[in-house]
Amino acid sequence: MNFLAPGRLLLLIALLLLIGAYVAVQVRRGRYAVRFTNLALLEKVAPVTPGWRRHVPAAAFLLMLGLFVTGFARPATEVQVPREQATIMVAVDVSHSMEATDVQPDRLSAAKRAAGAFLDRLPERFNVGLVSFSGSATVAVPPTTDRRALRAGIDRLALGPRTAIGEGVIASLEAITAFGAQYGESAPPGRVVLLSDGTNTAGRSPQEAAQRATRARIPVSTIAYGTPEGVFYQNGAAIPVPVDGPALERLAQETGGRFYEAASGTELRQVYQDIGSSVGYRMERREVWSWFIAAGLLLACVAAGASLLWFSRLP
């Protein structure tokens, strides 16, 4: 929590002086009572003191003033609010390395399930598109709010040779830019979510793609899934396909996105939920002075009620 008008908190100094004056008055009152040397006579002529109850209305009143001063300083806090719109491209690696079964039942099937979970979490008003890439990249589904079309596109994903990560990112960027052109300068924010095992073997490099994403101000979040022991079989021969997390991490860092590692289908679904939260909401500063004013008014009622109950007068 911070304050939009912190200088007004200086009024708390006056409150501290008031507290000091109250304490001084109470000490002086105690000294005046001690002047009666005949304690037996004092008990007969002096009424029963209210004890701690005497301080309750004053304490509530002083706390009320403190809350009012705090509210006057315009306290604010960061809260999550849904974005009005967003365009998100999900780029899925469909190279043969996705056949590896180190993620059950296999990498591609786990990615398809996770992509479906991601769609379920995103607000319906978000435009989402799908890019598949192996040796080249294809926009399987342009940005749309039609979730049925997206799920059908995910189900149709098929494997191919080689891996063109840079092409997958660039195709996603072009799809976001083309879609946003219809909005002019008010184009909704864009983001790319890329799933891959991280080894680029074809097309333009991930570094070139990262530079284009940075210029377009479109973050690329990457998910490296698989394990170092991953293999797939081709013509009966086992071909190692270890995950290359560092390459995907560099891509995310260079574009202002986030990097995730997921070794299982369960972890992938959780990663998608995290990304869904980050693209589905933005942080906004909101003033919360009303909370302090409401608490101060409540304490004012406490002070008045206690004073009427015990002393038959308002403080």
C-alpha positions in Angstrom: 0.0 0.0 0.0 1.2 3.5 -0.8 -0.2 7.1 -0.5 -1.1 9.4 -3.3 -0.8 12.4 -1.0 1.8 11.4 1.6 2.4 15.0 2.8 -1.0 14.9 4.5 0.3 12.3 6.9 2.1 15.1 8.6 -1.2 15.8 10.3 -0.4 12.7 12.4 2.0 14.9 14.3 -0.9 16.9 15.6 -2.6 13.7 16.6 0.6 12.6 18.5 0.5 16.0 20.3 -3.1 15.4 21.2 -2.3 12.0 22.6 0.5 13.5 24.7 -1.8 16.1 26.0 -4.3 13.5 27.0 -1.7 11.5 28.9 -0.5 14.6 30.6 -4.0 15.5 31.8 -4.5 12.0 33.2 -1.2 12.2 35.1 -2.1 15.6 36.5 -5.5 14.3 37.6 -3.8 11.4 39.5 -1.5 13.8 41.2 -4.4 16.0 42.3 -6.1 13.0 43.9 -3.1 12.1 45.9 -3.3 15.5 47.7 -6.0 14.0 49.9 -4.0 12.4 52.7 -7.0 10.9 54.5 -7.7 8.0 52.1 -10.7 6.8 54.2 -12.3 10.3 53.9 -11.5 10.2 50.1 -13.4 7.0 49.6 -16.5 8.5 51.3 -16.6 11.8 49.4 -15.3 10.7 46.0 -17.5 8.7 43.7 -16.4 5.3 42.4 -14.0 5.9 39.5 -14.8 4.3 36.2 -11.3 2.9 35.9 -10.3 1.7 32.4 -13.7 2.6 31.0 -12.8 6.3 31.2 -10.2 5.8 28.5 -12.3 3.8 26.0 -14.1 6.7 24.4 -10.9 8.8 24.2 -9.0 5.9 22.7 -11.7 5.3 20.1 -11.8 9.0 19.3 -8.1 9.2 18.8 -8.0 6.1 16.6 -10.9 7.6 14.6 -8.8 10.8 14.0 -5.8 8.6 13.0 -8.0 6.7 10.4 -9.4 10.0 9.1 -5.9 11.4 8.6 -4.8 8.2 6.9 -7.8 8.3 4.5 -7.1 12.0 3.8 -3.6 11.0 2.6 -5.4 8.9 -0.2 -4.1 5.4 0.4 -4.0 3.2 -2.7 -3.2 -0.4 -3.4 -2.6 -2.6 -6.4 -5.5 -4.8 -7.5 -6.1 -7.2 -10.3 -8.7 -6.2 -12.9 -9.7 -8.0 -16.0 -8.4 -6.6 -19.3 -11.0 -5.4 -21.7 -9.4 -7.2 -24.6 -6.3 -9.1 -25.7 -5.0 -11.1 -28.7 -3.1 -14.2 -27.9 -1.4 -16.6 -30.3 -0.7 -20.1 -29.0 2.3 -21.5 -31.0 2.7 -25.3 -30.7 5.7 -27.3 -31.8 4.6 -30.3 -33.9 8.0 -31.6 -34.8 8.7 -35.3 -34.6 10.4 -34.8 -31.2 6.9 -34.2 -29.9 6.4 -38.0 -30.1 8.6 -38.5 -27.1 6.8 -40.2 -24.2 8.8 -38.6 -21.4 5.6 -36.6 -20.8 2.7 -38.9 -20.6 1.1 -40.1 -22.9 3.4 -38.1 -25.2 4.5 -34.5 -25.5 2.0 -33.4 -28.2 -1.0 -35.0 -26.5 -0.1 -33.4 -23.2 0.3 -30.0 -25.0 -3.1 -30.4 -26.7 -4.8 -31.0 -23.3 -3.0 -28.1 -21.7 -4.0 -25.8 -24.6 -7.6 -26.7 -24.0 -7.2 -25.9 -20.3 -5.7 -22.6 -21.3 -8.7 -21.7 -23.4 -11.1 -22.6 -20.6 -9.3 -20.1 -18.3 -9.2 -17.1 -20.7 -12.1 -14.7 -20.8 -14.5 -15.3 -23.7 -13.9 -11.8 -25.1 -10.2 -12.5 -25.7 -9.2 -13.3 -29.3 -7.1 -16.4 -29.5 -5.3 -17.9 -32.5 -3.3 -21.0 -33.1 0.0 -21.5 -34.9 1.6 -24.9 -35.6 5.3 -25.2 -36.6 7.7 -27.9 -37.6 9.9 -27.2 -40.6 7.8 -24.2 -41.3 4.9 -22.3 -39.5 1.2 -22.2 -40.3 -1.5 -20.1 -38.8 -4.0 -23.0 -38.1 -6.6 -20.7 -36.7 -6.6 -16.9 -37.0 -7.4 -14.8 -33.9 -11.0 -15.4 -32.9 -13.4 -15.7 -30.0 -14.8 -18.9 -31.4 -13.6 -21.5 -28.9 -15.0 -24.4 -30.9 -12.9 -23.5 -33.9 -9.8 -23.3 -31.7 -10.4 -26.7 -30.1 -11.0 -28.2 -33.6 -7.7 -26.7 -34.7 -5.9 -28.1 -31.7 -7.3 -31.6 -32.4 -6.1 -31.4 -36.0 -2.4 -30.7 -35.1 -0.2 -33.2 -36.9 3.5 -34.0 -36.6 6.1 -32.9 -39.2 9.9 -32.9 -39.7 12.3 -30.4 -38.2 11.7 -27.5 -35.8 11.3 -23.8 -36.8 10.9 -21.9 -33.5 11.7 -18.6 -35.0 9.2 -19.1 -37.8 6.5 -20.0 -35.3 7.1 -16.8 -33.4 7.2 -14.6 -36.5 4.0 -16.2 -37.8 2.3 -15.5 -34.5 3.5 -11.8 -34.5 2.2 -11.3 -38.1 -1.2 -12.8 -37.2 -1.5 -10.4 -34.1 -0.4 -7.4 -36.2 -2.8 -8.2 -39.0 -5.7 -8.7 -36.6 -4.9 -5.5 -34.7 -4.7 -3.4 -37.8 -8.5 -3.2 -37.9 -8.4 -1.4 -34.5 -5.9 1.2 -35.6 -4.0 2.8 -32.7 -6.4 1.3 -30.2 -5.3 -2.3 -31.1 -5.7 -4.7 -28.1 -2.5 -5.9 -26.4 -0.9 -9.0 -27.9 0.9 -11.9 -26.5 2.5 -15.2 -27.8 2.5 -18.4 -25.8 4.9 -20.9 -27.4 5.4 -24.6 -26.5 8.5 -26.4 -27.7 11.3 -28.6 -26.7 13.6 -25.7 -27.5 16.0 -26.8 -30.3 15.7 -24.8 -33.5 16.7 -26.7 -36.6 15.0 -24.8 -39.5 14.0 -21.3 -40.7 14.8 -18.0 -39.1 16.5 -18.0 -35.8 14.8 -17.4 -32.4 17.1 -14.4 -31.9 15.7 -12.7 -35.1 12.2 -13.5 -33.9 12.9 -12.1 -30.5 14.1 -8.8 -32.0 10.9 -8.5 -34.1 8.8 -9.3 -31.0 10.6 -6.6 -29.0 10.0 -4.0 -31.7 6.3 -4.9 -31.8 6.2 -4.9 -28.0 4.6 -8.3 -27.9 5.9 -10.5 -25.1 6.6 -14.2 -25.9 6.0 -16.6 -23.0 7.7 -20.0 -23.6 7.1 -23.4 -22.1 9.9 -25.9 -22.3 8.4 -29.4 -21.8 10.0 -32.7 -21.8 13.1 -34.1 -20.0 16.8 -34.5 -20.8 16.1 -38.2 -21.3 13.4 -37.8 -23.9 13.6 -40.0 -27.1 11.4 -40.8 -30.1 11.6 -43.7 -32.5 12.2 -43.4 -36.2 12.5 -46.5 -38.3 13.0 -48.5 -35.2 15.9 -46.4 -34.0 15.8 -44.4 -30.8 16.6 -40.7 -31.4 17.5 -38.6 -28.3 15.5 -35.3 -28.1 16.5 -33.7 -24.8 14.6 -30.5 -23.9 16.5 -27.3 -24.4 15.2 -25.0 -21.7 17.9 -22.3 -21.9 17.1 -21.5 -25.5 13.4 -20.9 -24.7 14.3 -19.0 -21.5 16.4 -16.6 -23.6 13.6 -16.1 -26.0 11.2 -15.2 -23.2 13.6 -12.9 -21.4 14.6 -11.0 -24.5 10.9 -10.3 -25.3 9.7 -9.5 -21.8 7.7 -12.7 -21.5 7.8 -15.5 -18.9 9.6 -18.9 -19.1 8.2 -22.1 -17.6 9.5 -25.6 -17.3 7.0 -28.5 -17.4 7.9 -32.1 -17.3 4.4 -33.6 -17.1 0.9 -33.0 -18.3 -0.2 -32.0 -14.8 2.5 -29.3 -14.6 1.7 -28.1 -18.1 -1.9 -27.5 -17.1 -0.8 -25.5 -14.1 1.6 -23.5 -16.3 -1.3 -22.6 -18.6 -3.4 -21.5 -15.7 -0.6 -19.2 -14.6 -0.2 -17.7 -18.0 -4.0 -17.3 -18.3 -3.9 -15.3 -15.1 -1.1 -13.0 -16.3 -2.7 -12.2 -19.7 -6.2 -12.1 -18.4 -5.6 -9.4 -15.8 -3.7 -6.2 -15.3 -2.6 -4.5 -12.2 -4.3 -1.2 -11.4 -3.8 1.2 -8.6 -7.0 2.0 -6.7 -7.6 4.3 -3.9 -8.9 2.7 -0.7 -9.5 5.8 1.5 -13.1 4.8 1.9 -12.0 1.8 4.0 -10.3 4.1 6.5 -13.2 6.5 6.6 -15.6 3.7 7.2 -13.4 2.3 10.0 -13.1 5.8 11.5 -16.9 6.3 11.5 -17.3 2.9 13.2 -14.9 4.0 15.9 -16.8 7.3 16.3 -19.9 5.3 17.0 -18.0 3.2 19.5 -16.7 6.3 21.3 -20.2 7.8 21.4 -21.9 4.6 22.5 -19.4 3.9 25.3 -19.6 7.5 26.5 -23.4 7.4 26.6 -23.5 4.0 28.3 -21.0 4.8 31.0 -21.1 8.5 31.5 -24.5 9.5 30.0 -23.0 12.1 27.7 -21.3 12.3 24.4 -17.5 12.6 24.3 
